[in-house]
Amino acid sequence: LQVGSLKISTKLTEGQTKLSVTGDINEARNGRMIQIISSERQAETEVGLMPYKEEIQKIVNVDFQNGTIEIDSGLLFDYTSDDDIRGEIYEPVRNVEIKKLKIIMGGIGSVHSGININYGLNAKVDQVTIDGAEHIGMQMTRTYLFSIMNSYLLNSTSPLFDNFNSGY
């Protein structure tokens, strides 16, 4: 659940843990997540552009007086050429555990995702089998600290490509 949005007011360097922000900092709280969003590309290669720089981090301290947010692990990227870096604040789905579950789906033309956790914190999947997902058997989107153990994705198909079933 998105609860707020901030402008990040300085260039950021890989490994940095304190972020200077402007805007309504009141929704930034310890334990919430900040999604850092940039229009800067990760890299340019011979085959084209890589995705935009974006990451999600857990907020561990908020200094309201100085307008800073501290995150628990260092930034993954340098953000140097974007003057419009923003941070979206989320209240994460916390401590999700899915255990001892078997999901049988119908393959091509059926349901796309067996399990989808979006904006989660500390998610665990253990002893889960997903059989016959059309596109994605299990998806952790913008989820921080998750583990998948003793689980199987079987017979997943990807009909977006002719003669190619990637099972992603």
C-alpha positions as CSV (number, residue, x, y, z in Angstrom):
1,L,0.0,0.0,0.0
2,Q,1.6,3.3,-1.1
3,V,1.3,5.9,1.7
4,G,3.5,8.7,0.5
5,S,5.9,10.2,-2.0
6,L,9.0,12.3,-1.6
7,K,11.6,14.0,-3.7
8,I,15.1,12.9,-3.1
9,S,17.1,16.1,-3.1
10,T,20.7,15.1,-3.7
11,K,22.7,12.9,-6.0
12,L,23.1,9.4,-4.6
13,T,26.1,7.1,-4.5
14,E,26.2,3.3,-4.4
15,G,26.4,2.2,-0.7
16,Q,24.9,5.4,0.7
17,T,22.5,4.8,3.6
18,K,21.2,8.4,4.4
19,L,19.0,10.1,1.9
20,S,18.1,13.8,2.0
21,V,14.5,14.3,1.0
22,T,11.9,17.0,0.5
23,G,8.2,16.9,0.7
24,D,5.8,15.3,3.3
25,I,8.2,13.1,5.3
26,N,5.5,12.2,7.9
27,E,4.6,8.9,6.2
28,A,8.3,7.8,6.3
29,R,8.5,5.5,9.4
30,N,10.8,2.9,10.7
31,G,9.9,-0.5,9.1
32,R,8.2,1.0,6.0
33,M,9.8,0.6,2.6
34,I,11.0,3.3,0.2
35,Q,11.1,2.6,-3.5
36,I,13.7,4.8,-5.2
37,I,12.7,5.6,-8.7
38,S,14.9,7.2,-11.4
39,S,14.7,7.9,-15.1
40,E,18.4,7.1,-15.4
41,R,19.3,3.8,-17.1
42,Q,21.4,1.2,-15.5
43,A,23.7,1.0,-18.5
44,E,23.9,1.1,-22.3
45,T,25.1,-2.0,-24.1
46,E,25.7,-3.0,-27.7
47,V,22.2,-4.5,-27.8
48,G,20.4,-1.6,-26.2
49,L,19.5,0.1,-23.0
50,M,19.3,-1.7,-19.7
51,P,16.2,-1.0,-17.4
52,Y,15.9,2.1,-15.4
53,K,17.6,2.4,-12.0
54,E,15.1,1.5,-9.3
55,E,15.4,-0.2,-5.9
56,I,13.5,-0.8,-2.8
57,Q,15.0,-0.4,0.7
58,K,13.7,-0.7,4.3
59,I,13.6,2.5,6.3
60,V,15.4,2.2,9.7
61,N,15.5,5.8,10.9
62,V,13.8,9.1,10.0
63,D,15.2,12.5,11.1
64,F,12.2,14.9,10.7
65,Q,14.2,17.9,11.7
66,N,17.0,17.4,9.1
67,G,14.8,15.9,6.4
68,T,16.8,12.6,6.1
69,I,15.8,9.0,5.8
70,E,18.2,6.2,6.8
71,I,17.9,2.8,5.0
72,D,19.2,-0.5,6.3
73,S,21.5,-1.5,3.5
74,G,23.5,0.6,1.1
75,L,22.1,1.8,-2.3
76,L,22.6,-0.6,-5.2
77,F,23.3,2.2,-7.7
78,D,24.9,5.6,-8.2
79,Y,22.2,8.1,-9.2
80,T,24.2,10.9,-10.9
81,S,22.4,12.1,-14.0
82,D,18.8,12.3,-12.9
83,D,17.5,15.5,-11.3
84,D,14.1,14.0,-10.6
85,I,14.8,11.1,-8.3
86,R,11.8,10.3,-6.2
87,G,11.0,8.0,-3.3
88,E,7.6,6.3,-2.8
89,I,6.8,5.1,0.7
90,Y,5.0,1.8,1.1
91,E,3.5,0.0,4.1
92,P,4.7,-3.6,3.2
93,V,2.9,-6.8,3.6
94,R,4.9,-8.3,6.5
95,N,6.0,-11.8,7.5
96,V,4.1,-13.8,4.9
97,E,4.7,-17.5,5.1
98,I,3.4,-20.0,2.6
99,K,4.2,-23.6,3.5
100,K,3.2,-27.1,2.4
101,L,1.0,-26.0,-0.6
102,K,0.4,-27.5,-4.0
103,I,-1.2,-25.4,-6.7
104,I,-2.3,-27.1,-9.9
105,M,-3.0,-24.7,-12.8
106,G,-4.1,-25.2,-16.4
107,G,-1.1,-24.2,-18.5
108,I,-1.5,-22.1,-21.7
109,G,-4.8,-20.1,-21.6
110,S,-5.2,-20.4,-17.8
111,V,-4.1,-18.4,-14.8
112,H,-0.9,-16.4,-15.1
113,S,0.6,-16.5,-11.6
114,G,0.4,-19.1,-8.9
115,I,1.8,-16.9,-6.1
116,N,2.4,-13.1,-6.3
117,I,3.7,-11.1,-3.4
118,N,4.0,-7.4,-4.1
119,Y,5.7,-4.9,-1.7
120,G,6.4,-7.6,0.9
121,L,8.9,-7.7,3.7
122,N,10.2,-10.9,5.1
123,A,8.3,-13.4,2.9
124,K,9.0,-17.1,3.1
125,V,7.9,-19.9,0.7
126,D,8.7,-23.5,1.8
127,Q,7.6,-26.8,0.4
128,V,5.4,-25.4,-2.3
129,T,4.8,-27.0,-5.7
130,I,3.2,-25.0,-8.6
131,D,2.3,-27.0,-11.7
132,G,1.1,-25.6,-15.0
133,A,1.3,-21.8,-14.6
134,E,0.9,-20.0,-17.9
135,H,3.5,-17.4,-17.3
136,I,4.8,-17.1,-13.8
137,G,4.6,-19.8,-11.2
138,M,5.9,-17.5,-8.4
139,Q,6.6,-13.8,-8.4
140,M,8.1,-11.6,-5.7
141,T,7.7,-8.1,-6.9
142,R,9.5,-5.3,-4.9
143,T,9.8,-7.7,-2.0
144,Y,12.6,-7.3,0.5
145,L,14.1,-10.2,2.4
146,F,12.4,-13.2,1.0
147,S,13.3,-16.9,0.7
148,I,12.1,-19.8,-1.4
149,M,13.1,-23.2,-0.1
150,N,12.3,-26.8,-1.0
151,S,9.8,-25.7,-3.7
152,Y,9.2,-26.6,-7.3
153,L,7.8,-24.9,-10.4
154,L,6.7,-27.5,-12.9
155,N,5.4,-27.2,-16.5
156,S,5.3,-23.4,-16.7
157,T,4.8,-22.0,-20.2
158,S,5.5,-18.8,-21.9
159,P,3.3,-18.5,-25.0
160,L,4.5,-15.0,-25.8
161,F,7.3,-16.6,-27.9
162,D,6.6,-19.0,-30.7
163,N,8.1,-22.5,-30.0
164,F,9.6,-21.4,-26.8
165,N,8.4,-22.3,-23.3
166,S,10.8,-20.7,-20.8
167,G,9.0,-21.6,-17.7
168,Y,10.0,-18.4,-16.1
